[in-house]
Amino acid sequence: MSLGDMYLKKENTSRIINEQSFEEKDIKLLREIEEMMISGRRDRSLEKKLFNFFSSRNIKLPLDKQPAKYDAVIPLFYIDAKEEYQQYASGVLLQISNDIYLLTSAHVISNLKSLSKENGTLYFANSGLIKPVVGQCISTRNFGSNDTFDFAYIKLDRKLTEEIIGCTTLLQLSDLEFSINGIQNCNLAFTGYPFRKSRTQGNDSSGELYEYVGPYCSDEKLYQKYDYSTRQNIIISFDLKQTTTRSGDPLRPIVYPEGISGGAIFTAGIQINEDIPKYQLVGITHSHHTDSKIMVGTKIENCLDFIRKSEKVF
């Protein structure tokens, strides 16, 4: 299925044109893409223009519904001095055999003690209800790892695991992707819950999952500039002003990604290279450099290797 088939279905072309104020050259491009789709021919150059067209504008796109895998990304909370829940980060639920691991960033855990009234108790939202996270926490910072790794996980206790299995979306090992090194034209989605979009009332919570999409960077010099490593980290070029939500709603006002630390990095639904599998987990988010217009995370293979060595399993 081509990019045009997925994101500019024939019946949507006129609606998009009628709902937006486009220049004549933009309308011409949309009509050219429509003709390409009707004819069934492939034009990679035209498809690339289509991606650039959508990604550079805050347009209400005719996108597919949110992938089910995104439901494994959850908001994380602490209790403040007023004894109210505050969402401040994100996490990812991964099932390995009969165990569930909550993946997040190391700084999410280390910041908890200074934020929380309860000396570091972490909470998560499950089916809209806020519950305490119960389990053993292991962080890269426990072992003196540098901050560029920035990964932590909590192996949930058996009771909480039994509550979650069967009623919550969990990622499986088959949902992980390890082969993005050196890939050209690969777009990645940093997903999580910005705390500015979070609302809590008692034990009830509501929030909005956002995805921030950008092209994967494999340039060694860029990584070295910020003391990162292509072996360990993931960087995407990212301009917040050009972002839309998965549902197509424009980010106006702009929603800054504070709160998505610890969230999932997926291969995006928009790909120029059709050989790249979509919606596979490739990493865990940890940083957003606004001035440099990049977002950074840790590769999932490094995270999995850390769990393997710590747990001495699988």
Protein Blocks (a to p, Z undefined) as FASTA:
>chain_A
ZZklmmmcfklmmmmmmmpccdfklmmmmmmmmmmmmnopacfklmmmmmmmmmmpccdd
dbddddfklmmpccdddddfkopacdfbdcddddehjbccddddfklmmmmmmmpmngop
acddeehiacddedddddfklnopafklopadddddfklmmmmnopaccddfklpcfblg
hpahiacddddddfklgccehjbccdddddddddddfbfklmmmnopafklmccddddfk
lcccfkopacdddddfehjgoiacdddfbdfblmbcghiafbdcfbdcfknopacdddfk
lmmmmmmmmnopZZ
